[in-house]
Amino acid sequence: MVYGLEFAESVKGQLRGLTAHQRAAVFDGIERQLTHEPLSETRNRKPLRPNPVAPWELRLGDLRVFYEVAPDQATTIRILAVGVKSGNTLRIGGQEVKL
């Protein structure tokens, strides 16, 4: 089954804060890894402990994509946030976030 993608309004601003190369990596990674079996745990895709950001994380090098399966549409993935991880610091939209 192919999943559709939906981006939260806040993600647009977060993507603008990335370089063109990082944006391309995010879009490529989302298409490759989330359009088929987004809820299967893999080396780069895992469920997170309860947190205010999202229930799932996709790792793309130092980039992180946070997402959920839309509760009202079982075939839609909602991208909730995109951030950059450096060491133990995660920045989403220029703000440091603790998970």
PyMOL CGO cylinders between C-alpha atoms (Angstrom):
from pymol import cmd
from pymol.cgo import CYLINDER

trace = [
    CYLINDER, 0.00, 0.00, 0.00, 1.25, 3.47, -0.87, 0.3, 1, 1, 1, 1, 1, 1,
    CYLINDER, 1.25, 3.47, -0.87, 0.83, 6.16, 1.79, 0.3, 1, 1, 1, 1, 1, 1,
    CYLINDER, 0.83, 6.16, 1.79, 0.04, 9.76, 0.98, 0.3, 1, 1, 1, 1, 1, 1,
    CYLINDER, 0.04, 9.76, 0.98, 2.00, 12.61, 2.56, 0.3, 1, 1, 1, 1, 1, 1,
    CYLINDER, 2.00, 12.61, 2.56, 0.72, 15.67, 4.37, 0.3, 1, 1, 1, 1, 1, 1,
    CYLINDER, 0.72, 15.67, 4.37, 2.98, 18.37, 5.80, 0.3, 1, 1, 1, 1, 1, 1,
    CYLINDER, 2.98, 18.37, 5.80, 2.12, 20.41, 8.89, 0.3, 1, 1, 1, 1, 1, 1,
    CYLINDER, 2.12, 20.41, 8.89, 2.07, 24.16, 8.27, 0.3, 1, 1, 1, 1, 1, 1,
    CYLINDER, 2.07, 24.16, 8.27, 5.07, 24.66, 10.60, 0.3, 1, 1, 1, 1, 1, 1,
    CYLINDER, 5.07, 24.66, 10.60, 7.24, 22.31, 8.49, 0.3, 1, 1, 1, 1, 1, 1,
    CYLINDER, 7.24, 22.31, 8.49, 7.38, 24.83, 5.64, 0.3, 1, 1, 1, 1, 1, 1,
    CYLINDER, 7.38, 24.83, 5.64, 9.28, 27.29, 7.82, 0.3, 1, 1, 1, 1, 1, 1,
    CYLINDER, 9.28, 27.29, 7.82, 11.51, 24.56, 9.19, 0.3, 1, 1, 1, 1, 1, 1,
    CYLINDER, 11.51, 24.56, 9.19, 12.43, 23.47, 5.66, 0.3, 1, 1, 1, 1, 1, 1,
    CYLINDER, 12.43, 23.47, 5.66, 13.29, 27.06, 4.69, 0.3, 1, 1, 1, 1, 1, 1,
    CYLINDER, 13.29, 27.06, 4.69, 15.91, 27.03, 7.46, 0.3, 1, 1, 1, 1, 1, 1,
    CYLINDER, 15.91, 27.03, 7.46, 17.73, 24.11, 5.82, 0.3, 1, 1, 1, 1, 1, 1,
    CYLINDER, 17.73, 24.11, 5.82, 20.22, 24.24, 2.97, 0.3, 1, 1, 1, 1, 1, 1,
    CYLINDER, 20.22, 24.24, 2.97, 19.10, 23.13, -0.49, 0.3, 1, 1, 1, 1, 1, 1,
    CYLINDER, 19.10, 23.13, -0.49, 21.14, 19.94, -0.08, 0.3, 1, 1, 1, 1, 1, 1,
    CYLINDER, 21.14, 19.94, -0.08, 19.46, 19.17, 3.27, 0.3, 1, 1, 1, 1, 1, 1,
    CYLINDER, 19.46, 19.17, 3.27, 15.99, 19.83, 1.82, 0.3, 1, 1, 1, 1, 1, 1,
    CYLINDER, 15.99, 19.83, 1.82, 16.70, 17.45, -1.06, 0.3, 1, 1, 1, 1, 1, 1,
    CYLINDER, 16.70, 17.45, -1.06, 17.87, 14.79, 1.40, 0.3, 1, 1, 1, 1, 1, 1,
    CYLINDER, 17.87, 14.79, 1.40, 14.69, 15.22, 3.46, 0.3, 1, 1, 1, 1, 1, 1,
    CYLINDER, 14.69, 15.22, 3.46, 12.36, 14.92, 0.47, 0.3, 1, 1, 1, 1, 1, 1,
    CYLINDER, 12.36, 14.92, 0.47, 14.29, 11.96, -0.95, 0.3, 1, 1, 1, 1, 1, 1,
    CYLINDER, 14.29, 11.96, -0.95, 14.33, 10.17, 2.41, 0.3, 1, 1, 1, 1, 1, 1,
    CYLINDER, 14.33, 10.17, 2.41, 10.63, 10.76, 3.00, 0.3, 1, 1, 1, 1, 1, 1,
    CYLINDER, 10.63, 10.76, 3.00, 9.75, 9.40, -0.42, 0.3, 1, 1, 1, 1, 1, 1,
    CYLINDER, 9.75, 9.40, -0.42, 12.03, 6.36, -0.12, 0.3, 1, 1, 1, 1, 1, 1,
    CYLINDER, 12.03, 6.36, -0.12, 11.24, 5.39, 3.45, 0.3, 1, 1, 1, 1, 1, 1,
    CYLINDER, 11.24, 5.39, 3.45, 7.79, 6.63, 4.38, 0.3, 1, 1, 1, 1, 1, 1,
    CYLINDER, 7.79, 6.63, 4.38, 5.58, 5.99, 1.36, 0.3, 1, 1, 1, 1, 1, 1,
    CYLINDER, 5.58, 5.99, 1.36, 5.71, 2.22, 1.97, 0.3, 1, 1, 1, 1, 1, 1,
    CYLINDER, 5.71, 2.22, 1.97, 5.47, 0.62, 5.44, 0.3, 1, 1, 1, 1, 1, 1,
    CYLINDER, 5.47, 0.62, 5.44, 6.08, 3.78, 7.54, 0.3, 1, 1, 1, 1, 1, 1,
    CYLINDER, 6.08, 3.78, 7.54, 5.20, 1.96, 10.77, 0.3, 1, 1, 1, 1, 1, 1,
    CYLINDER, 5.20, 1.96, 10.77, 7.82, -0.77, 10.38, 0.3, 1, 1, 1, 1, 1, 1,
    CYLINDER, 7.82, -0.77, 10.38, 10.76, -0.20, 12.67, 0.3, 1, 1, 1, 1, 1, 1,
    CYLINDER, 10.76, -0.20, 12.67, 14.10, -0.14, 10.84, 0.3, 1, 1, 1, 1, 1, 1,
    CYLINDER, 14.10, -0.14, 10.84, 17.61, 1.08, 11.54, 0.3, 1, 1, 1, 1, 1, 1,
    CYLINDER, 17.61, 1.08, 11.54, 16.66, 4.64, 10.54, 0.3, 1, 1, 1, 1, 1, 1,
    CYLINDER, 16.66, 4.64, 10.54, 12.98, 4.65, 11.49, 0.3, 1, 1, 1, 1, 1, 1,
    CYLINDER, 12.98, 4.65, 11.49, 11.75, 4.11, 15.04, 0.3, 1, 1, 1, 1, 1, 1,
    CYLINDER, 11.75, 4.11, 15.04, 8.86, 4.81, 17.39, 0.3, 1, 1, 1, 1, 1, 1,
    CYLINDER, 8.86, 4.81, 17.39, 9.62, 7.34, 20.11, 0.3, 1, 1, 1, 1, 1, 1,
    CYLINDER, 9.62, 7.34, 20.11, 8.66, 7.46, 23.76, 0.3, 1, 1, 1, 1, 1, 1,
    CYLINDER, 8.66, 7.46, 23.76, 5.73, 9.81, 24.39, 0.3, 1, 1, 1, 1, 1, 1,
    CYLINDER, 5.73, 9.81, 24.39, 6.85, 13.37, 23.64, 0.3, 1, 1, 1, 1, 1, 1,
    CYLINDER, 6.85, 13.37, 23.64, 5.33, 16.68, 22.47, 0.3, 1, 1, 1, 1, 1, 1,
    CYLINDER, 5.33, 16.68, 22.47, 6.73, 16.40, 18.92, 0.3, 1, 1, 1, 1, 1, 1,
    CYLINDER, 6.73, 16.40, 18.92, 5.66, 13.13, 17.27, 0.3, 1, 1, 1, 1, 1, 1,
    CYLINDER, 5.66, 13.13, 17.27, 5.33, 9.38, 17.80, 0.3, 1, 1, 1, 1, 1, 1,
    CYLINDER, 5.33, 9.38, 17.80, 7.82, 8.38, 15.05, 0.3, 1, 1, 1, 1, 1, 1,
    CYLINDER, 7.82, 8.38, 15.05, 11.27, 9.54, 13.94, 0.3, 1, 1, 1, 1, 1, 1,
    CYLINDER, 11.27, 9.54, 13.94, 13.10, 9.06, 10.63, 0.3, 1, 1, 1, 1, 1, 1,
    CYLINDER, 13.10, 9.06, 10.63, 16.87, 9.57, 10.78, 0.3, 1, 1, 1, 1, 1, 1,
    CYLINDER, 16.87, 9.57, 10.78, 18.59, 10.88, 7.65, 0.3, 1, 1, 1, 1, 1, 1,
    CYLINDER, 18.59, 10.88, 7.65, 22.20, 11.46, 8.71, 0.3, 1, 1, 1, 1, 1, 1,
    CYLINDER, 22.20, 11.46, 8.71, 22.10, 14.51, 10.98, 0.3, 1, 1, 1, 1, 1, 1,
    CYLINDER, 22.10, 14.51, 10.98, 18.54, 15.35, 9.89, 0.3, 1, 1, 1, 1, 1, 1,
    CYLINDER, 18.54, 15.35, 9.89, 15.43, 14.15, 11.72, 0.3, 1, 1, 1, 1, 1, 1,
    CYLINDER, 15.43, 14.15, 11.72, 11.90, 13.89, 10.35, 0.3, 1, 1, 1, 1, 1, 1,
    CYLINDER, 11.90, 13.89, 10.35, 9.12, 13.49, 12.92, 0.3, 1, 1, 1, 1, 1, 1,
    CYLINDER, 9.12, 13.49, 12.92, 5.85, 12.01, 11.73, 0.3, 1, 1, 1, 1, 1, 1,
    CYLINDER, 5.85, 12.01, 11.73, 2.63, 10.18, 12.55, 0.3, 1, 1, 1, 1, 1, 1,
    CYLINDER, 2.63, 10.18, 12.55, -0.01, 8.20, 10.70, 0.3, 1, 1, 1, 1, 1, 1,
    CYLINDER, -0.01, 8.20, 10.70, -3.06, 10.43, 10.48, 0.3, 1, 1, 1, 1, 1, 1,
    CYLINDER, -3.06, 10.43, 10.48, -5.65, 9.01, 12.93, 0.3, 1, 1, 1, 1, 1, 1,
    CYLINDER, -5.65, 9.01, 12.93, -8.55, 9.97, 10.65, 0.3, 1, 1, 1, 1, 1, 1,
    CYLINDER, -8.55, 9.97, 10.65, -6.86, 8.71, 7.45, 0.3, 1, 1, 1, 1, 1, 1,
    CYLINDER, -6.86, 8.71, 7.45, -5.00, 5.42, 7.88, 0.3, 1, 1, 1, 1, 1, 1,
    CYLINDER, -5.00, 5.42, 7.88, -3.20, 5.83, 4.55, 0.3, 1, 1, 1, 1, 1, 1,
    CYLINDER, -3.20, 5.83, 4.55, -1.81, 9.32, 5.18, 0.3, 1, 1, 1, 1, 1, 1,
    CYLINDER, -1.81, 9.32, 5.18, 1.50, 10.18, 6.84, 0.3, 1, 1, 1, 1, 1, 1,
    CYLINDER, 1.50, 10.18, 6.84, 1.67, 13.58, 8.53, 0.3, 1, 1, 1, 1, 1, 1,
    CYLINDER, 1.67, 13.58, 8.53, 5.10, 15.16, 8.68, 0.3, 1, 1, 1, 1, 1, 1,
    CYLINDER, 5.10, 15.16, 8.68, 5.00, 17.14, 11.92, 0.3, 1, 1, 1, 1, 1, 1,
    CYLINDER, 5.00, 17.14, 11.92, 8.55, 18.50, 12.23, 0.3, 1, 1, 1, 1, 1, 1,
    CYLINDER, 8.55, 18.50, 12.23, 11.98, 18.50, 10.58, 0.3, 1, 1, 1, 1, 1, 1,
    CYLINDER, 11.98, 18.50, 10.58, 15.12, 19.18, 12.57, 0.3, 1, 1, 1, 1, 1, 1,
    CYLINDER, 15.12, 19.18, 12.57, 18.89, 18.95, 12.66, 0.3, 1, 1, 1, 1, 1, 1,
    CYLINDER, 18.89, 18.95, 12.66, 20.69, 16.91, 15.31, 0.3, 1, 1, 1, 1, 1, 1,
    CYLINDER, 20.69, 16.91, 15.31, 24.21, 17.82, 16.37, 0.3, 1, 1, 1, 1, 1, 1,
    CYLINDER, 24.21, 17.82, 16.37, 25.60, 15.69, 19.18, 0.3, 1, 1, 1, 1, 1, 1,
    CYLINDER, 25.60, 15.69, 19.18, 22.89, 15.60, 21.86, 0.3, 1, 1, 1, 1, 1, 1,
    CYLINDER, 22.89, 15.60, 21.86, 21.25, 18.79, 20.62, 0.3, 1, 1, 1, 1, 1, 1,
    CYLINDER, 21.25, 18.79, 20.62, 18.17, 18.71, 18.40, 0.3, 1, 1, 1, 1, 1, 1,
    CYLINDER, 18.17, 18.71, 18.40, 17.12, 21.96, 16.72, 0.3, 1, 1, 1, 1, 1, 1,
    CYLINDER, 17.12, 21.96, 16.72, 13.73, 22.30, 15.09, 0.3, 1, 1, 1, 1, 1, 1,
    CYLINDER, 13.73, 22.30, 15.09, 13.11, 25.64, 13.40, 0.3, 1, 1, 1, 1, 1, 1,
    CYLINDER, 13.11, 25.64, 13.40, 16.18, 27.13, 15.05, 0.3, 1, 1, 1, 1, 1, 1,
    CYLINDER, 16.18, 27.13, 15.05, 14.95, 26.26, 18.56, 0.3, 1, 1, 1, 1, 1, 1,
    CYLINDER, 14.95, 26.26, 18.56, 16.56, 23.61, 20.76, 0.3, 1, 1, 1, 1, 1, 1,
    CYLINDER, 16.56, 23.61, 20.76, 14.08, 20.84, 21.58, 0.3, 1, 1, 1, 1, 1, 1,
    CYLINDER, 14.08, 20.84, 21.58, 14.28, 18.19, 24.31, 0.3, 1, 1, 1, 1, 1, 1,
    CYLINDER, 14.28, 18.19, 24.31, 12.67, 14.85, 23.55, 0.3, 1, 1, 1, 1, 1, 1,
]
cmd.load_cgo(trace, "trace")
